[in-house]
Amino acid sequence: MATTTTTKLDTKTTGKGKLGLLVLGVGLISLLNLATTFTFGMAKSSGSSQTMIQLANGETVTAKKVSNSKRTPEVIKNFSEKILTGIYTNDGYLPRTSIEEANNPQKDEGIDIEGTNKKVPTGAWYMSMGLEPQLRKEVLQELAKATPQSTFKQERSLVFVPNYIGEPIADPDKPGYWTVNLVSTLIAFEGKDRLGDVIPNNKKLYIRAVKAPKYEEFSNPVAQIVADVRQSGLEIYHIGDLSREELEKSAIK
């Protein structure tokens, strides 16, 4: 599954300006993250070659360079959770990136997926940029077939609930390659149902280090989305099911 075949998907929406709204949201997210995480500027510590970064709360931390094939376990786990949450969670509205959007959400008309005659939620299309291109095509096509049209009438919602995210296991023969065991639940709500249908969703994620795109180099809206999703320098190149033995070891019975 680790092919690098470039996949062309139809990104046309059934409404106007939806992708533009999403790209605007990407920019807002990036600016908010920047404002709440870092102060503007990096200072060299006196008499040292270390780079010091001052956080917004006043705390100063040391930035350490790592090789292109290294990622911390926390970065890998956060990336795994972020991508799957974005792909599976939807409620018929566009992703909210501000308080104003949360109070006045925009209806999601979905994005058409070529070859299926069906649509996927815009948020799922956005976060699928964290997948290897050929895997992304397969996941979007399957997701389009599995997504009820009632989703885009705001009559159905799906929530991804991560129950356990295992520590990344490095491939001893391939630097920059890991597997992550993820035990989760999907809860689907239809109409006025508030109990929801519970669907087990237990996966083994195959993840590898990739070059993180530089956001400022892009002017294309889709490229901006790719840069935002891949800022951790990671991609999921295969998704498999957890075996019974792996599930038993996860501490979630």
Rosetta silent file (secondary structure, phi, psi, omega in degrees, C-alpha in Angstrom):
SEQUENCE: MATTTTTKLDTKTTGKGKLGLLVLGVGLISLLNLATTFTFGMAKSSGSSQTMIQLANGETVTAKKVSNSKRTPEVIKNFSEKILTGIYTNDGYLPRTSIEEANNPQKDEGIDIEGTNKKVPTGAWYMSMGLEPQLRKEVLQELAKATPQSTFKQERSLVFVPNYIGEPIADPDKPGYWTVNLVSTLIAFEGKDRLGDVIPNNKKLYIRAVKAPKYEEFSNPVAQIVADVRQSGLEIYHIGDLSREELEKSAIK
SCORE:     score description
SCORE:     0.000 S_00000001
   1 L     0.000   -5.431 -173.860    0.000    0.000    0.000 S_00000001
   2 L   -85.467   36.915  178.282    3.058    2.271    0.254 S_00000001
   3 L   -78.704  156.409  179.748    2.780    3.482   -3.329 S_00000001
   4 L  -111.746   24.201  179.688    3.281    7.121   -4.165 S_00000001
   5 L   -58.489  132.364  178.282    0.859    7.181   -7.089 S_00000001
   6 L   -79.692  130.796 -175.570   -0.685   10.605   -7.511 S_00000001
   7 L  -114.352  131.077  177.800   -4.462   10.485   -7.318 S_00000001
   8 L   -99.798  121.739  178.935   -6.814   13.001   -8.904 S_00000001
   9 L  -116.665  148.821  176.726  -10.063   13.463   -7.064 S_00000001
  10 L   -77.742  114.638 -177.765  -13.029   15.586   -8.011 S_00000001
  11 L  -103.246   19.636  179.686  -13.112   18.356   -5.409 S_00000001
  12 L   -71.011  134.522  174.330  -16.210   20.079   -6.764 S_00000001
  13 E   -99.163  158.973  178.745  -18.801   20.984   -4.147 S_00000001
  14 L   -81.165   -7.853  174.562  -22.503   21.123   -4.782 S_00000001
  15 L  -121.393  168.342 -177.540  -22.569   24.654   -3.363 S_00000001
  16 L   -93.533  141.135  170.888  -20.420   27.679   -4.122 S_00000001
  17 L    80.876    4.788 -176.958  -17.591   28.869   -1.946 S_00000001
  18 H   -67.481  -43.923  179.480  -17.469   25.880    0.417 S_00000001
  19 H   -65.389  -36.020  177.997  -13.823   25.108   -0.239 S_00000001
  20 H   -62.963  -40.467  177.180  -13.029   28.785    0.118 S_00000001
  21 H   -62.372  -40.169 -179.366  -14.678   28.831    3.537 S_00000001
  22 H   -65.228  -43.006  179.500  -12.649   25.805    4.551 S_00000001
  23 H   -63.792  -38.887  175.717   -9.391   27.393    3.401 S_00000001
  24 H   -60.170  -39.000  177.609  -10.275   30.511    5.360 S_00000001
  25 H   -63.935  -38.328  178.081  -10.757   28.250    8.348 S_00000001
  26 H   -59.486  -44.901  179.734   -7.327   26.726    7.799 S_00000001
  27 H   -62.940  -40.588  178.862   -5.784   30.162    7.935 S_00000001
  28 H   -63.605  -42.169  178.338   -7.665   31.007   11.115 S_00000001
  29 H   -60.166  -46.492 -178.375   -6.533   27.782   12.755 S_00000001
  30 H   -61.470  -42.832 -179.461   -2.923   28.459   11.849 S_00000001
  31 H   -67.777  -40.693  178.980   -3.082   32.010   13.185 S_00000001
  32 H   -64.975  -42.795  177.986   -4.810   30.947   16.394 S_00000001
  33 H   -60.740  -41.358 -178.612   -2.284   28.190   16.987 S_00000001
  34 H   -65.149  -41.793 -175.738    0.530   30.648   16.400 S_00000001
  35 H   -70.144  -35.270 -176.223   -0.954   33.211   18.760 S_00000001
  36 H   -89.968  -14.004 -176.007   -1.629   30.785   21.587 S_00000001
  37 H  -105.066  -45.654 -174.966    1.540   28.743   21.339 S_00000001
  38 E  -124.490  148.943  165.596    4.425   31.025   20.446 S_00000001
  39 L   -82.893  161.326 -176.359    5.330   34.636   20.811 S_00000001
  40 L   -77.046  111.407  176.065    6.545   36.244   17.625 S_00000001
  41 L   121.711  152.032  176.949   10.246   35.631   17.374 S_00000001
  42 L  -126.626  137.054 -177.076   12.941   33.225   18.476 S_00000001
  43 E  -118.691  138.434  174.900   15.913   34.290   20.551 S_00000001
  44 E   -77.378  132.223  176.596   19.331   32.700   20.794 S_00000001
  45 L   -68.379  140.835 -175.108   20.346   32.015   24.387 S_00000001
  46 L   -65.280  133.107  177.610   23.371   34.056   25.352 S_00000001
  47 L    69.573   17.383 -177.540   26.663   32.204   25.077 S_00000001
  48 L  -141.981  152.773  178.077   24.955   29.089   23.717 S_00000001
  49 L   -90.310   -0.713  179.932   24.133   27.617   20.337 S_00000001
  50 L   -72.660  146.597  175.978   20.769   26.402   21.637 S_00000001
  51 E   -97.692  125.423 -179.582   17.617   28.009   20.271 S_00000001
  52 E  -103.705  137.537  177.930   15.200   29.195   22.929 S_00000001
  53 E  -120.110  128.869  177.850   11.470   29.621   22.253 S_00000001
  54 E   -97.234  124.849  178.819    9.253   31.653   24.544 S_00000001
  55 E   -79.127  166.666 -178.002    5.685   30.409   24.887 S_00000001
  56 L   -63.509  -26.355 -179.983    2.709   32.731   25.192 S_00000001
  57 L   -83.255    4.304  177.830    2.477   31.967   28.932 S_00000001
  58 L    96.769  -14.744 -179.482    6.005   33.301   29.437 S_00000001
  59 L   -70.833  141.364  177.915    7.694   29.922   29.789 S_00000001
  60 E  -110.923  131.193 -179.481   10.916   29.462   27.835 S_00000001
  61 E  -126.483  159.173  179.631   11.815   26.094   26.354 S_00000001
  62 E   -93.587  130.274  176.262   14.761   24.787   24.374 S_00000001
  63 E   -89.886  131.013 -178.695   14.196   23.792   20.755 S_00000001
  64 L  -119.408  131.787  178.600   16.129   20.703   19.726 S_00000001
  65 L   -74.987  140.669  175.387   16.818   19.654   16.149 S_00000001
  66 L  -127.337  160.317 -179.022   15.921   16.092   15.198 S_00000001
  67 L   -70.307  163.990 -177.424   16.673   14.114   12.061 S_00000001
  68 L   -61.880  -22.675 -176.220   14.161   13.963    9.219 S_00000001
  69 L   -97.839    3.761 -177.905   13.194   10.403   10.168 S_00000001
  70 L  -107.489  137.951  172.680   12.531   11.066   13.869 S_00000001
  71 L  -140.976  145.257  179.488    9.241   12.087   15.470 S_00000001
  72 L   -72.837  152.581  178.410    8.332   12.034   19.155 S_00000001
  73 H   -55.613  -38.032 -177.825    5.742    9.457   20.294 S_00000001
  74 H   -66.494  -39.066  178.058    3.379   12.251   21.330 S_00000001
  75 H   -63.032  -42.979 -179.571    3.526   13.890   17.892 S_00000001
  76 H   -64.874  -43.746 -179.428    2.759   10.545   16.214 S_00000001
  77 H   -66.931  -42.730  178.817   -0.142    9.792   18.565 S_00000001
  78 H   -63.522  -40.164  177.809   -1.626   13.275   18.230 S_00000001
  79 H   -62.117  -45.405 -179.360   -1.380   13.057   14.437 S_00000001
  80 H   -58.855  -47.459 -178.833   -3.109    9.656   14.434 S_00000001
  81 H   -66.045  -41.524 -178.264   -5.976   10.899   16.583 S_00000001
  82 H   -62.011  -45.334 -176.487   -6.357   14.157   14.630 S_00000001
  83 H   -66.595  -47.991 -177.854   -6.593   12.457   11.237 S_00000001
  84 H   -69.328  -35.066  175.800   -9.068    9.753   12.250 S_00000001
  85 H   -61.254  -44.562 -179.344  -11.203   12.181   14.247 S_00000001
  86 H   -67.432  -35.050 -179.086  -11.440   14.458   11.216 S_00000001
  87 H   -73.036  -40.227 -172.424  -12.235   11.642    8.799 S_00000001
  88 H   -93.231  -29.186 -174.353  -14.932    9.974   10.896 S_00000001
  89 L   -84.708  128.432  176.342  -16.594   12.817   12.841 S_00000001
  90 E  -160.219  153.080  179.306  -19.319   14.796   11.074 S_00000001
  91 L  -139.105   15.317  178.883  -22.666   16.408   11.812 S_00000001
  92 L    87.871    5.141  178.053  -23.735   17.866    8.478 S_00000001
  93 E  -123.478  157.002  176.784  -22.037   21.214    9.035 S_00000001
  94 L   -66.491  151.885  178.230  -18.719   22.639    7.887 S_00000001
  95 L   -55.372  135.421  178.863  -15.852   22.474   10.410 S_00000001
  96 L   -92.984  130.460 -177.695  -16.067   25.330   12.905 S_00000001
  97 L  -123.255    8.625  178.557  -12.871   27.302   13.434 S_00000001
  98 L  -154.031  165.775  178.169  -14.131   30.267   15.462 S_00000001
  99 H   -63.110  -38.994  179.569  -16.708   31.130   18.108 S_00000001
 100 H   -61.723  -43.815  179.282  -18.783   32.921   15.477 S_00000001
 101 H   -68.217  -33.231  177.799  -18.847   29.825   13.251 S_00000001
 102 H   -65.974  -35.864  179.257  -19.719   27.650   16.248 S_00000001
 103 H   -79.228  -27.458 -179.904  -22.718   29.882   16.975 S_00000001
 104 L  -132.372   70.359 -176.559  -23.729   30.094   13.305 S_00000001
 105 L   -66.182  146.109  178.173  -22.544   26.891   11.608 S_00000001
 106 L   -93.222  135.096  178.978  -22.669   26.629    7.820 S_00000001
 107 E   -63.869  139.766  179.623  -24.426   23.632    6.298 S_00000001
 108 L   -96.647  115.376  177.726  -22.080   21.166    4.612 S_00000001
 109 L   -86.888   -3.183  176.188  -23.225   20.172    1.135 S_00000001
 110 L    82.948  168.834  178.298  -20.346   17.695    0.879 S_00000001
 111 E  -120.494  125.983 -179.788  -17.681   17.104   -1.731 S_00000001
 112 E   -66.793  136.798  177.497  -18.348   14.851   -4.728 S_00000001
 113 E  -109.982  120.560 -176.393  -15.964   11.928   -5.092 S_00000001
 114 L   -56.419  135.343  176.686  -15.202   10.921   -8.650 S_00000001
 115 L    88.630    0.681 -178.225  -16.342    7.439   -9.615 S_00000001
 116 L  -122.281  -22.040 -173.335  -18.937    7.067   -6.850 S_00000001
 117 L    63.859   17.973 -178.031  -21.767    9.539   -7.599 S_00000001
 118 E  -130.718  175.257 -175.303  -21.671   10.197   -3.876 S_00000001
 119 E  -124.975  160.042  171.005  -20.228   12.726   -1.464 S_00000001
 120 E  -121.338  155.863  175.274  -18.081   12.855    1.649 S_00000001
 121 L   -60.069  145.924 -178.012  -18.211   15.477    4.403 S_00000001
 122 H   -59.844  -40.475  179.225  -15.931   18.432    3.739 S_00000001
 123 H   -62.012  -36.706  178.425  -14.057   17.907    7.008 S_00000001
 124 H   -67.620  -41.350  177.522  -13.300   14.296    6.066 S_00000001
 125 H   -61.302  -42.525  179.109  -11.975   15.370    2.668 S_00000001
 126 H   -59.000  -54.297 -174.888   -9.799   17.961    4.383 S_00000001
 127 H   -73.438  -17.273  177.286   -8.247   15.561    6.929 S_00000001
 128 H   -66.090  -11.378  176.669   -7.777   12.815    4.324 S_00000001
 129 H   -65.232  -12.638  176.732   -4.796   14.866    3.134 S_00000001
 130 H   -84.311    1.974  179.063   -2.900   13.138    5.931 S_00000001
 131 E  -100.748  152.857  172.530   -3.142    9.829    4.050 S_00000001
 132 L   -58.477  140.346 -169.681   -0.808    8.468    1.378 S_00000001
 133 H   -51.517  -46.712 -178.961   -2.374    9.460   -1.986 S_00000001
 134 H   -68.717  -39.772  175.986   -3.486    6.012   -3.178 S_00000001
 135 H   -62.571  -39.894  179.112   -4.786    5.103    0.281 S_00000001
 136 H   -58.703  -44.337  179.151   -6.592    8.439    0.365 S_00000001
 137 H   -59.772  -45.765 -178.324   -8.399    7.634   -2.874 S_00000001
 138 H   -65.654  -43.376 -179.291   -9.532    4.252   -1.548 S_00000001
 139 H   -64.131  -44.398 -179.313  -10.630    5.635    1.830 S_00000001
 140 H   -65.149  -38.372  178.713  -12.628    8.492    0.276 S_00000001
 141 H   -65.844  -41.933  178.224  -14.371    6.173   -2.169 S_00000001
 142 H   -68.390  -39.710  179.693  -15.353    3.772    0.631 S_00000001
 143 H   -64.980  -39.157  178.779  -16.393    6.646    2.877 S_00000001
 144 H   -61.515  -41.436  179.748  -18.564    8.128    0.111 S_00000001
 145 H   -67.988  -30.673 -174.837  -20.382    4.807   -0.300 S_00000001
 146 H   -91.329  -10.397 -176.604  -20.882    4.474    3.462 S_00000001
 147 L   -88.603  114.493  178.988  -22.055    8.047    4.166 S_00000001
 148 L   -64.420  146.698  178.862  -25.880    8.347    4.178 S_00000001
 149 H   -64.712  -21.829  178.587  -27.338   11.294    2.275 S_00000001
 150 H   -63.149  -19.634  176.534  -29.207   12.239    5.452 S_00000001
 151 H   -58.232  -41.452 -175.560  -25.845   13.495    6.740 S_00000001
 152 H   -84.636    3.208  171.769  -26.056   16.461    4.365 S_00000001
 153 H  -107.887   10.812 -179.550  -29.585   17.221    5.527 S_00000001
 154 L    59.933   32.181 -179.730  -28.300   17.549    9.101 S_00000001
 155 L  -106.133   -4.698 -178.238  -30.356   14.488   10.063 S_00000001
 156 E  -144.434  142.091  176.213  -27.438   12.225   10.956 S_00000001
 157 E  -137.335  154.269 -179.018  -24.185   12.675   12.840 S_00000001
 158 E  -133.258  133.695 -178.539  -21.195   10.462   13.545 S_00000001
 159 E  -122.421  129.999  175.955  -18.731   10.832   16.417 S_00000001
 160 E   -92.669  122.299 -179.353  -15.286    9.241   16.618 S_00000001
 161 E  -117.409  105.781  177.629  -14.377    8.299   20.216 S_00000001
 162 E   -76.851  124.877  179.994  -10.748    7.205   20.751 S_00000001
 163 E   -99.345  -31.003 -177.987  -10.544    4.763   23.661 S_00000001
 164 E  -157.565  128.888  174.679   -6.896    3.759   23.481 S_00000001
 165 E  -122.721  111.564 -176.181   -3.936    4.920   21.409 S_00000001
 166 L   -70.925  163.444  175.436   -0.908    2.689   21.818 S_00000001
 167 L   -67.013  137.747  178.595    2.696    3.829   21.910 S_00000001
 168 L   -59.860  134.924  178.137    4.192    4.015   18.409 S_00000001
 169 E  -106.469  116.746 -177.106    6.272    0.947   17.562 S_00000001
 170 E   -75.849  142.894  174.170    9.263    1.780   15.376 S_00000001
 171 L   -78.233  117.544 -176.912   10.211   -0.461   12.463 S_00000001
 172 L   -65.082  -21.262 -177.596   13.759   -1.666   13.285 S_00000001
 173 L   -97.855  -12.021 -177.011   14.590   -2.010    9.595 S_00000001
 174 L  -133.741   99.351  176.125   13.096    1.281    8.371 S_00000001
 175 L   -59.198  136.638  178.973   13.925    4.532   10.170 S_00000001
 176 L    86.521   14.083  177.690   10.944    6.866   10.166 S_00000001
 177 E  -123.390  136.740 -179.223    8.312    4.098   10.023 S_00000001
 178 E  -142.909  162.155  167.702    5.938    3.202   12.876 S_00000001
 179 E  -122.017  146.651  179.079    2.765    1.300   13.687 S_00000001
 180 E  -133.761  125.849  175.404    0.133    2.540   16.137 S_00000001
 181 E   -87.697  127.194 -176.759   -2.674    0.440   17.602 S_00000001
 182 E  -129.219  118.675  177.068   -5.854    2.460   17.970 S_00000001
 183 E  -104.200  123.295 -176.538   -8.993    1.223   19.714 S_00000001
 184 E  -146.479  171.143  178.594  -11.992    3.452   19.111 S_00000001
 185 E  -130.449  139.036  171.140  -15.753    3.602   18.872 S_00000001
 186 E  -104.585  131.028  177.667  -17.989    5.272   16.311 S_00000001
 187 E  -116.834  118.539 -177.400  -21.348    6.509   17.616 S_00000001
 188 E  -104.959  128.676  177.934  -23.984    7.233   14.962 S_00000001
 189 E  -113.724  131.120 -178.566  -27.028    9.381   15.735 S_00000001
 190 E  -124.501  128.996  177.630  -30.004    9.394   13.375 S_00000001
 191 L    58.838 -127.905 -177.846  -32.940   11.800   13.559 S_00000001
 192 L   -91.815    3.755  179.201  -34.141   12.298   17.134 S_00000001
 193 L   -65.678  124.034  178.909  -32.252    9.279   18.462 S_00000001
 194 L  -110.264   -1.738  175.945  -30.054   10.380   21.360 S_00000001
 195 L   -85.233  -45.375  177.051  -28.737    6.947   22.348 S_00000001
 196 L    83.125  153.584  174.287  -26.929    6.271   19.098 S_00000001
 197 E   -93.765  131.265 -177.585  -25.633    3.110   17.470 S_00000001
 198 E   -97.549  126.572 -177.360  -22.224    2.004   18.739 S_00000001
 199 E  -124.491  114.338  176.597  -19.775    0.684   16.147 S_00000001
 200 E   -62.067  141.423 -177.696  -16.387   -0.772   17.202 S_00000001
 201 E  -144.406   84.316 -172.666  -13.548    0.676   15.130 S_00000001
 202 E  -110.442  116.774 -170.280  -10.214   -0.915   16.016 S_00000001
 203 E  -130.035  152.093  168.385   -7.330   -0.189   13.656 S_00000001
 204 E  -107.258  120.220 -178.646   -3.601   -0.613   13.207 S_00000001
 205 E   -99.278  133.338  176.093   -2.143    2.490   11.591 S_00000001
 206 E  -106.009  116.746 -170.564    1.029    2.348    9.529 S_00000001
 207 E  -123.541  146.195  176.459    2.705    5.749    9.664 S_00000001
 208 E  -140.674  156.239  177.553    5.876    7.184    8.162 S_00000001
 209 E   -77.223  137.457  176.236    7.836   10.404    8.282 S_00000001
 210 L  -136.105  167.850  177.379    7.553   12.666    5.246 S_00000001
 211 L   -70.379  128.733  177.440    8.721   16.159    4.408 S_00000001
 212 L   -78.073  123.657  178.660    6.423   18.748    5.946 S_00000001
 213 L   -61.289  147.727  176.707    5.252   21.223    3.281 S_00000001
 214 L   -90.461  114.653 -172.821    6.153   24.849    3.896 S_00000001
 215 H   -55.610  -42.940 -173.836    2.887   26.727    4.232 S_00000001
 216 H   -69.979  -13.676 -178.688    4.147   30.074    2.999 S_00000001
 217 H   -77.980  -13.807 -171.950    5.320   28.596   -0.305 S_00000001
 218 L  -105.592  141.339  171.982    1.792   27.844   -1.452 S_00000001
 219 L  -116.338  -17.109  178.167   -0.865   30.114   -2.898 S_00000001
 220 L   -70.875  130.690 -177.633   -3.166   27.326   -4.123 S_00000001
 221 H   -57.064  -41.943  179.915   -6.056   26.779   -1.631 S_00000001
 222 H   -66.024  -39.370  178.582   -5.781   22.983   -1.746 S_00000001
 223 H   -62.716  -34.136  177.429   -2.017   23.169   -1.202 S_00000001
 224 H   -64.956  -38.420  177.633   -2.650   25.277    1.889 S_00000001
 225 H   -65.311  -44.894  178.693   -4.898   22.549    3.266 S_00000001
 226 H   -57.811  -45.916 -178.498   -2.246   19.906    2.556 S_00000001
 227 H   -62.625  -39.074 -179.699    0.393   21.993    4.323 S_00000001
 228 H   -66.723  -46.468 -177.389   -1.813   22.471    7.375 S_00000001
 229 H   -68.432  -33.641 -174.590   -2.716   18.792    7.751 S_00000001
 230 L   -99.997   20.148 -176.977    0.856   17.604    7.138 S_00000001
 231 L   -65.160  -18.848  177.035    2.654   20.124    9.320 S_00000001
 232 L   -79.773   -8.318 -178.358    3.820   17.283   11.616 S_00000001
 233 L    70.701   40.369 -179.113    5.736   15.723    8.721 S_00000001
 234 E  -137.296  156.495  170.279    3.799   12.450    8.870 S_00000001
 235 E  -148.048  149.547  174.061    1.405   10.433    6.712 S_00000001
 236 E   -91.546  121.834 -176.676   -0.632    7.266    7.187 S_00000001
 237 E  -108.398   -5.689  175.363    0.219    4.868    4.368 S_00000001
 238 E  -160.595  144.750  176.025   -1.840    1.819    5.386 S_00000001
 239 E  -128.954  121.563  178.985   -4.763    1.073    7.715 S_00000001
 240 E  -122.221  170.854  176.964   -5.415   -2.473    8.904 S_00000001
 241 E   -88.320  144.975  175.708   -7.692   -4.136   11.455 S_00000001
 242 L   -71.896  140.092  175.322   -6.372   -5.058   14.886 S_00000001
 243 L   -75.654  164.826  178.529   -6.076   -8.776   15.532 S_00000001
 244 H   -59.349  -40.606 -179.945   -7.831  -10.321   18.538 S_00000001
 245 H   -63.558  -43.271  179.510   -4.464  -10.717   20.253 S_00000001
 246 H   -65.845  -36.238  179.561   -3.562   -7.063   19.686 S_00000001
 247 H   -67.425  -39.503  179.323   -6.957   -5.973   20.952 S_00000001
 248 H   -65.692  -29.856 -179.955   -6.563   -8.036   24.118 S_00000001
 249 L   -80.126   -9.125 -172.861   -3.202   -6.381   24.791 S_00000001
 250 L   -81.937   -7.413 -178.540   -4.676   -2.909   24.482 S_00000001
 251 L    76.439    4.132  173.811   -6.311   -2.926   27.948 S_00000001
 252 L  -112.924  110.163 -176.219   -9.698   -2.304   26.307 S_00000001
 253 L   -93.439    0.000    0.000  -11.746   -5.509   26.423 S_00000001
